[in-house]
Amino acid sequence: MELFDSPFGPVELTSERWSHIVNFHPELRTLKPSIKLVLENPELIRPSKTDPKAFILYREISHNKHLAAVVKINRRNFILTAYLTYWIQS
């Protein structure tokens, strides 16, 4: 397990969640340092449309390409998933 700072306080990235992320989004395998950057200094935070305790943190990593990290906020904050996107949820 790794801990990252975020606007919500410490956020966990478990080995199970990291395996899930790279299994479904293999392009993120080399972007773990960027996930840390998104969590520590997001450019935008949006609430999830489906879970009131989840938030999506965004940071542009290249021209119009954003890294999104989905964080669940509860008694222990943790990363649900992360992905690359050209579209930011409104």
C-alpha positions in Angstrom: 0.0 0.0 0.0 1.1 3.5 -0.8 -0.1 6.7 0.7 -0.5 10.0 -1.2 -1.4 13.5 0.0 -4.6 15.0 -1.5 -7.0 17.8 -0.8 -9.0 15.2 1.1 -6.1 14.1 3.3 -4.1 10.9 2.9 -5.3 8.6 0.1 -4.3 4.9 -0.1 -3.4 3.1 -3.3 -3.5 -0.7 -2.4 -1.8 -3.3 -4.5 -5.2 -4.7 -5.4 -6.4 -1.3 -6.7 -3.1 -0.8 -8.6 -3.5 -4.3 -10.2 -7.0 -3.4 -11.2 -5.9 -0.1 -12.7 -3.1 -1.5 -14.9 -5.2 -4.5 -15.9 -8.0 -2.3 -17.3 -5.7 0.6 -18.3 -2.3 -0.8 -19.1 -1.2 2.6 -20.5 -1.0 3.7 -16.9 1.7 1.2 -15.9 4.4 3.8 -16.2 2.3 6.7 -14.9 2.2 6.0 -11.2 4.3 9.2 -10.5 1.6 11.2 -12.4 -1.1 9.7 -10.3 0.8 11.0 -7.3 0.9 14.5 -8.9 -2.9 14.4 -9.7 -3.7 13.5 -6.1 -1.3 16.1 -4.6 -2.2 18.9 -7.0 -5.3 18.4 -9.1 -6.3 21.0 -11.6 -10.0 20.1 -11.2 -12.1 18.1 -8.8 -15.6 16.9 -9.7 -18.0 14.8 -7.6 -19.0 11.4 -8.9 -22.5 11.3 -10.5 -23.1 7.8 -9.1 -21.5 7.9 -5.6 -21.7 10.8 -3.2 -18.6 9.7 -1.5 -16.4 9.5 -4.6 -14.6 12.3 -6.4 -12.7 12.5 -9.7 -9.5 14.5 -9.6 -8.1 15.6 -13.0 -4.8 16.9 -14.2 -3.7 17.6 -17.8 -0.6 15.5 -18.6 -0.3 16.4 -22.3 -2.2 18.5 -24.8 -5.9 17.9 -24.0 -5.1 14.6 -22.4 -6.0 14.3 -18.7 -5.2 11.8 -16.1 -8.2 11.1 -13.9 -8.0 9.5 -10.4 -11.2 8.4 -8.7 -11.0 8.7 -4.9 -13.5 7.2 -2.4 -13.8 9.4 0.7 -14.7 7.6 3.9 -13.1 6.4 7.1 -10.1 5.5 5.0 -9.7 7.4 1.7 -8.6 5.2 -1.2 -8.2 5.2 -5.0 -10.9 3.3 -6.8 -9.4 3.6 -10.3 -7.5 5.9 -12.6 -7.6 6.5 -16.4 -6.7 8.8 -19.2 -9.3 10.9 -20.8 -9.8 13.7 -23.3 -13.2 14.6 -21.7 -13.8 16.0 -18.3 -17.1 15.2 -16.6 -19.3 18.2 -16.2 
